[in-house]
Amino acid sequence: MTRYERGFTLVELLVAACITLLVTAAIVAAARPAEHVFLTQSEAADELQRSRVATSALFRDLVMAGAGPDAGPDAGSLARAFAPILPWHQGRTGGDQAGVFRDDAITLSYVPSSRAQTTIASPMPAQSGIVRVNTGAGCPLSDAACGFSQATTVLAYDDTGSADTFRVENVVDSVLELRHTSADSLKVYPVGSRLVQAIVRSYFLEADEASDQVQLVRDDGTGGPSVAIVDHVVGLKFEYFGEPDGSAVLSPAILTDGPWRPDDSAPNRFDVDLLRIRAVTVLVRVESAMAALRGPAGPLFSRAGTSRSGNRFLPDHEIRFLVSPRNMGVAR
């Protein structure tokens, strides 16, 4: 048997095995940081996308706040009649008491581009019931209901500062069956009061205990449950600026000390200083959806995670922006 036919000795096999293990360990050690980077970057992109969705939704409604009817003698901004921006969650169920101040909630009202804009032909209590509408200039031809249809949200308001939200349940000729989605009151809207199709939305944060996360949610003013917009939003804050030069800070004290419209006992009352709003700053903070990429609670993380290694940290993403609602800067 020649030297080349004897095979490998045990020592040679052990040396080869050790070399293989060392090379494999080096490859794994080099791959793990790359895996961490890939995981972190992928989640960072998702975190940024959630920030974009949240800011886009808020900006879209904020910039339209106050837009009013475009037909009739009182066409123009809603701010001529009542406050279209409220620093609280307005809702029949689960909403805040009118007149409070929350820096983490906002309610916005505006009239979309719609021909469902008219006045009422019969007195209408601020409660669920029926009302007859007028058909006049601006209404669709051959439509006794002036463009109103089932399942739409409508606003009733007058020159006293009163405003109430309803949902159209049924339409029969010029008669609308309405379900009141605001707090009931003894208010009765007189003949000639405005009735318009409207967008009334509240934004605020809500904890979902089942999934252990905080969500940005929206109440569409229909009386139904709120809708989740974005998951893992851990911070939401609004600041208000207004007259005389559009940059004056409107503090919580200023916006809650009265005088009140329509009066200080009305369930839909508002501080008249809310009519001074010309700009709103919004802060949105979004966290990583993965607890494994969140460290201890502190400046970097609103909610603690399980990571204890700096190379596996993905800090919360925070964005602040300013919106000047185009329909708020009007003469009253």
N, C-alpha and C positions, 0 to 999 in steps of 0.2 A: 504494500500500500504506500503510495507516494505521499509527500507532505501536503499536497493539494486535495487529497481524498480523505483526509482525517476529519474535516469539518472544523467547527469552532469549539474552543475550550470554554469552560464555565466562566472563567475570568473575562474572556472576550465578550461573552453574552451579557455578563453583568455590566461591563463598561458600555456596550452598545445600548442597553436598556436605560442606563443612567443618562447617557447623552440624549436619547429620545425623550425622556421625561423632562430634562432641562429645556430642550427646544420647545416641547409642548407647553410647559409652564410659561416660557417667555412669550409664546404666541397668545396664550390666554390672558396673560398680564397686559399685553399690548391691546388686546381686543376689548377688555372690560371698560377702559376709559372711553373708547369709541362707542361702545354700547350705551354708556351713560350720556355721552354727548348727543347721540341720536335720540334717546328717550327724552332728554331735556329739551332739545330743540323742537321736537315734534309737539311736546306739550306747550312750549312757549308760543308756537304758531297758533295752537288752538286757543290759548289764553288771549292772544292778540285779536283773534277773530271774534271771540265773545265780547271783547271790549268794543270792537267795531259795531257789532249788532246792537249792543246796549246804547252806545252814543248815537247811532243813526236813528233808532226809534225815538229817543228823547229829543234829538234835534228836529226831526221831521214835525213833531207835534208842537214843540215850543215855538218854532219859527212861524207857525200858523196861528198861534194863540191870539184870540181877539178878532179874527176875520169874521165879518158879519154878512148880512144879506146884501145882495147886489141889486135888488129891485125894491121899489116902494119909496115912500117919502122919508123913511128913516134908514135908508140904506147906508152902510158904513160899519165901522168897528163896533163890536159888542161892548167895548169899554165905554161907550156913550150911555149904556143902560145899566151894566153891572160889571163886576170884576171877573174877567175871563181866566185869570191866573189866581189860584188859591193855594196857600201853603199848607194844605192838609189833604187827606184822602176823603173825598166826598163819595158817599155811598149810603144807600138805604140800610143795608146790613153790613156790619163790619167796618163802617166808615167812622171818621172822627167827628166830634162835635164841631159845628161851625164856629169860626172865630178863634180857633186855637192856632198855634204855630208849630209846624214840624219841619226841621231842616232836611229830613230824609223822605219827604213825601210831597207830591204836587198834583193839582188837578187843573186840567187845561180844557177850555171850551173854544170851539170855532165852527163856523158854517162852511161846509165844503162847497165846491162848485155844483150847485143843485138848483132845480127850479121849484123844489118843494119849500116855498117861502110865501107866507100869506098872513092874514089876520083871522081872528076867530069871530064868528057870527053869533055866538051865544056865550053867556057867562060861563067860566070854567073854574071850578074849585081846584085847589092844589092837592088833589086826590085822584085816585083812579076813577074813570068814568068816561062819558062820551062828550064830544064837542063837534059843533058844525063849523066848517071853515068857509071863508069867502072865496069866491072864484073871480079873479080879476086880471089885470095886466100882469104879465110875467108868468102866469100859470100855463101849463101845457094845454093846447087846444083840445076841446071835448073831454076834459078830465075834471069832473066835479070835485075831486079830492085834491086838486092843485098839485099833483105829483107825489103826494104822500102814499106810501105803500106799507104793507105789513112788515113787521120786524125791524123797522127803522127807529132810530133814536131822534127825538124832537125836543126842542127847547121852547118853553113859553116864557115870555118876559114882558115887562111894561116899563113905564118911565118912573116907577117908584124905586127901582133897584131890585125888585123881586125877579127871581129866575128859578124855574123848576124843570126837571128832566123827566121825560116820559118815554115809553116804548109803545109803538103802534101795534095793537093786537089784532085789529080788524078794520076794514074800510068798506063802508056801504054808501055809495054816492058821495055826498059832501060831508058825511058823518064819520068821525074817527073814534074808534074805541081805544082808549089810552090806559096804560098801566103806569102808575106813578112810581118812579125809581128814586125819587128824592124823599126826604122826610115830609110826611103829611102836615098840613097846617090849616088854619082857618082862612087863609088867603083865597080870594076869588078874583080871577083875572077878568076884567070887564071886557065887553064887546070892543073889538078893535085892537086888543093886545096882540103882540107878535107871536107867531108859531112858525118855527123853521126846523128843517132837518139839520141836525148838528152832530158834531163829534165831541163827546165829553169823556175825557180819559184821565184816570188817576194812575200815577206811577209810585211805587214804594217797594220796600224789601219785605220778604216773607220767608221765614224758616220752614224748611221741609224736613221734619224729624225722621220720616221714613228713609230718606236718602242721605241724611246728615249733610245738608247743604243749605245755602241761602240763595234765594232766587230774586231777580228783578221781575216783578209782576205788574200787570196792568188790569185795571178795572175799567171796562168800557161803558159804564154807566147804564147797563141794561138791567141791572138787578140780579144778574147771574153771578156765578163764581168768577174770581179773578183768573187771569190767564198768565202762565209763566212765559216770560220773554227770553231770559238768559239765566243759565245756571251759574252758581259759584260767583255771584256778585256780592261782595262782602262790605262794600262801602257805597253810599249814595248821599250826596249833600248838595243843597241848593242855597245860593245867596242871591239877594235881590238888590238892584240898584235903580235909582229913579231920579225924578225931578229934584232940584231945578235944572241941573245940567246933565242929567242922565248917568252921572257917576256917584251920586250921593248914596251912601249905604242906607238901605231900609232895614233896620234892625228888627228883631222879633218884638221889642218893646213898641216900636213905632207902628208895627202892623197888627197890634192886638190891643191898642189903648182907645179905639174909637176915634171919632164918632162912627156909628154903625148905620148901614143901609140894608134893607128898608127901615129897620128899627132894631133896637138892641134885644128884642125878645123874639124876633123871627128866626125860625130854624134854618133859614138860608141866608142869614145875615153875613155881612163882610165889612171889614174896616175900610173906610173910604181911601186910606193911604195905599191900598192895593191898586187903585187906579193910577197911581204915580209910577208904577213899575215900567221901566224902559229897557232893562237888560237883566238877564239871569245867568249866573255862572253855575255850572254843573260839575260835580266831581263824581267820577265812577271808579271804583276799585274792584278788580277781578282777581281771584285767587286761582292757583293750580287745582285742577280737578283731582289730582293724585296726591294723597296724603304723604306718599313716599318722597315727594319733592318739596314738601313744606317742612320747615324747621320749627323751632320753638316760637311761640307767640311773642311779638315784639314789633319793632319798626318795619321789619321785612315781611312779617306774616300776621295778618289779622287773626287767623285761626291756626293753632298749632297743628303740625303734622308729625310724621314719624321719623323724618330724616335727621340725622345728627352729623352728617358729613357735608362740608361746605361745597364739595364738587357735585353734590346732588341737590343743591338748593335752587329753587325757581321762585324768586320773590314775587309778591303780588304786583300786578300791573295797574298803575293808577294814571288816569287821564283827566284833565280839567279843561273845559271849554266854555266860551262865552257866547250867548245867543241874545240878539236884540230882536224881539218879535216885531215884525214889520207893521202890525196892526195896532200896536199899543201906543205909538206916538201920535195920537190924534187929539184935536181940541175937544173939550167936553163942554 
